Amino acid sequence: MTVLPDGRVVIAGTGIAGATAAETLRKEGFTGSVVVVGDDPSLPYRRPMVSKELLSGAAAADKALLRPADFWSGRDIDLRAGTSVRAIDVAAARVECGDGTELPYDALILATGGRPRRLDALFADGHCLRHMHDVAPLRTALERGAAGGAASLVIVGGGLVGMEVAASARALGADVTVLEAGERILERVLPEPVSAAYERLHRDRGVAVHTGVRLAGADDAAGRTRVRVTDGREWIADAVVVAVGMTPNDESAERAGLAVADGIVVDEFCATSASGVYAAGDVARFPNRILGGTERVEHWNHAQAHGAAAARSVLGAATPYEEVPWCWTTQFGRTLQISGWPGAGAEVIVHGDPGDGDFLALCLTDDRLVGALGAGRPREVRAARSLIGDGPFVPRELLRRDDVDLVEMAATPERFGARPIAESHRNAVT
Ligand SMILES: Cc1cc2nc3c(=O)[nH]c(=O)nc-3n(C[C@H](O)[C@H](O)[C@H](O)COP(=O)(O)OP(=O)(O)OC[C@H]3O[C@@H](n4cnc5c(N)ncnc54)[C@H](O)[C@@H]3O)c2cc1C
């Protein structure tokens, strides 16, 4: 689709996908109207800081802003923070906002992200961390708890957000307990040797980690929360954080008749099933052009690149989106970089010691590199990402060698005997 220079693009969501889409429209020379409608009252900010610097107090809220306030007005981007897109009328090409305003559009980009899954039946007062405004109530509860000694925090869910919250709360001096239903923490994102090292790191820093637990109930214990699990153990907490994943905000798209399947379904150009309507970021389910199938990715860099791709599609670019995802997590000052799809790997080759903050783990399936993780090895993770994207078969005996040079291999894969992948095998992993 090409929007005319005096057309209007409406963007729902002021997260990184929506903000980048708006910025990209201007960067690419679009001179028409750009309206970004977001239900978060804040200006666009760096969401990854919520569970790290903002919770631990290492940075103030203004440091998390993506851009200064005048950035948006200076580019004639009409940013309406604190208002939602309530309904979409695709036949009339118009959205209705929460404040009653109606906005006709020539193109609409849905970048509405997701919301935390809650366990309200158990923890009506449980905290979730997604927005900047979620930080203050949790800090207040921890400060109140600390008045009688160390505050006690129970975190339900040992995924990325849960474990980052654990590390930040330890920095605040809280007693932290993580209750994870799976057999290991970070199971969805990390292969076993790496998640085991992160579990040791947390235990060494005083976090009590319990895996394989089943919640039985929760009740009031003199103003605090008693959390019970099915084997009879219980913990008394000043605050409970529920970190059990997110649900995509795709309901208004579904009500408008767009194809939705755990996220808004888009093609490789971010186009939804409705003409002139695009979706990007955490909320979008898109084709995985490297491994096959479709996926939703919940990473900052993906949301940024996908938002930019949606904007370019709106302006008529015909470049399919085929970024290899990569993300990072920082816990106890240790940053881990993850690229590709480690979970798709049947075999893991580890160089170095995941326990000492300097290692590289390569995930393979059928002699094909599909994921890489590393700490202290940014160049190698970047090189692995390009090998994953190019999709060559890489001799695994070379990848096992201690002196493997991934940077060289990515630059000249043929010199290392990497065979280009046949088109017929390209999408054969998932
Ligand atoms: C605590 C936390 C820490 C994280 N840390 C990392 C990290 O270290 N590394 C990493 O790679 N990723 C991290 N992530 C993931 C990353 O932040 C997300 O993938 C990314 O922010 C998604 O961006 P988005 O714009 O697609 O969606 P979102 O950031 O969810 O933004 C969508 C926005 O749209 C708004 N919205 C929803 N419905 C409507 C509507 N109807 N109308 C208007 N507005 C609406 C939402 O309120 C929200 O403001 C973290 C996520 C969280 C929650």
PDBQT file of the ligand as one rigid body, heavy atoms in Angstrom, charges set to zero:
ROOT
HETATM    1  C1  LIG A 501       9.335  -5.830  32.492  1.00  0.00    +0.000 C 
HETATM    2  C2  LIG A 501       9.793  -6.174  31.101  1.00  0.00    +0.000 A 
HETATM    3  C3  LIG A 501      11.155  -6.284  30.825  1.00  0.00    +0.000 A 
HETATM    4  C4  LIG A 501      11.585  -6.607  29.552  1.00  0.00    +0.000 A 
HETATM    5  N1  LIG A 501      12.925  -6.728  29.311  1.00  0.00    +0.000 NA
HETATM    6  C5  LIG A 501      13.348  -7.037  28.060  1.00  0.00    +0.000 A 
HETATM    7  C6  LIG A 501      14.735  -7.168  27.782  1.00  0.00    +0.000 A 
HETATM    8  O1  LIG A 501      15.581  -7.054  28.665  1.00  0.00    +0.000 OA
HETATM    9  N2  LIG A 501      15.108  -7.441  26.505  1.00  0.00    +0.000 N 
HETATM   10  C7  LIG A 501      14.201  -7.593  25.503  1.00  0.00    +0.000 A 
HETATM   11  O2  LIG A 501      14.584  -7.853  24.361  1.00  0.00    +0.000 OA
HETATM   12  N3  LIG A 501      12.871  -7.475  25.736  1.00  0.00    +0.000 NA
HETATM   13  C8  LIG A 501      12.426  -7.197  26.984  1.00  0.00    +0.000 A 
HETATM   14  N4  LIG A 501      11.094  -7.072  27.230  1.00  0.00    +0.000 N 
HETATM   15  C9  LIG A 501      10.149  -7.219  26.115  1.00  0.00    +0.000 C 
HETATM   16  C10 LIG A 501       9.983  -5.899  25.360  1.00  0.00    +0.000 C 
HETATM   17  O3  LIG A 501       9.911  -4.830  26.241  1.00  0.00    +0.000 OA
HETATM   18  C11 LIG A 501       8.738  -5.976  24.489  1.00  0.00    +0.000 C 
HETATM   19  O4  LIG A 501       8.920  -7.025  23.568  1.00  0.00    +0.000 OA
HETATM   20  C12 LIG A 501       8.469  -4.687  23.741  1.00  0.00    +0.000 C 
HETATM   21  O5  LIG A 501       8.369  -3.598  24.616  1.00  0.00    +0.000 OA
HETATM   22  C13 LIG A 501       7.169  -4.815  22.928  1.00  0.00    +0.000 C 
HETATM   23  O6  LIG A 501       6.914  -3.599  22.307  1.00  0.00    +0.000 OA
HETATM   24  P1  LIG A 501       5.511  -3.328  21.602  1.00  0.00    +0.000 P 
HETATM   25  O7  LIG A 501       5.559  -1.911  21.171  1.00  0.00    +0.000 OA
HETATM   26  O8  LIG A 501       5.225  -4.374  20.608  1.00  0.00    +0.000 OA
HETATM   27  O9  LIG A 501       4.420  -3.546  22.740  1.00  0.00    +0.000 OA
HETATM   28  P2  LIG A 501       4.250  -2.807  24.132  1.00  0.00    +0.000 P 
HETATM   29  O10 LIG A 501       5.552  -2.394  24.677  1.00  0.00    +0.000 OA
HETATM   30  O11 LIG A 501       3.383  -3.696  24.958  1.00  0.00    +0.000 OA
HETATM   31  O12 LIG A 501       3.445  -1.480  23.775  1.00  0.00    +0.000 OA
HETATM   32  C14 LIG A 501       2.095  -1.506  23.383  1.00  0.00    +0.000 C 
HETATM   33  C15 LIG A 501       1.415  -0.281  23.927  1.00  0.00    +0.000 C 
HETATM   34  O13 LIG A 501       0.094  -0.228  23.401  1.00  0.00    +0.000 OA
HETATM   35  C16 LIG A 501      -0.809   0.100  24.455  1.00  0.00    +0.000 C 
HETATM   36  N5  LIG A 501      -2.154  -0.353  24.081  1.00  0.00    +0.000 N 
HETATM   37  C17 LIG A 501      -2.714  -1.581  24.247  1.00  0.00    +0.000 A 
HETATM   38  N6  LIG A 501      -3.975  -1.600  23.743  1.00  0.00    +0.000 NA
HETATM   39  C18 LIG A 501      -4.205  -0.360  23.264  1.00  0.00    +0.000 A 
HETATM   40  C19 LIG A 501      -5.318   0.240  22.601  1.00  0.00    +0.000 A 
HETATM   41  N7  LIG A 501      -6.449  -0.430  22.322  1.00  0.00    +0.000 N 
HETATM   42  N8  LIG A 501      -5.219   1.539  22.252  1.00  0.00    +0.000 NA
HETATM   43  C20 LIG A 501      -4.086   2.236  22.496  1.00  0.00    +0.000 A 
HETATM   44  N9  LIG A 501      -2.998   1.727  23.108  1.00  0.00    +0.000 NA
HETATM   45  C21 LIG A 501      -3.065   0.436  23.470  1.00  0.00    +0.000 A 
HETATM   46  C22 LIG A 501      -0.197  -0.619  25.641  1.00  0.00    +0.000 C 
HETATM   47  O14 LIG A 501      -0.679  -0.115  26.862  1.00  0.00    +0.000 OA
HETATM   48  C23 LIG A 501       1.274  -0.301  25.427  1.00  0.00    +0.000 C 
HETATM   49  O15 LIG A 501       1.608   0.948  25.941  1.00  0.00    +0.000 OA
HETATM   50  C24 LIG A 501      10.632  -6.782  28.505  1.00  0.00    +0.000 A 
HETATM   51  C25 LIG A 501       9.273  -6.684  28.791  1.00  0.00    +0.000 A 
HETATM   52  C26 LIG A 501       8.840  -6.387  30.067  1.00  0.00    +0.000 A 
HETATM   53  C27 LIG A 501       7.367  -6.284  30.347  1.00  0.00    +0.000 C 
ENDROOT
TORSDOF 0
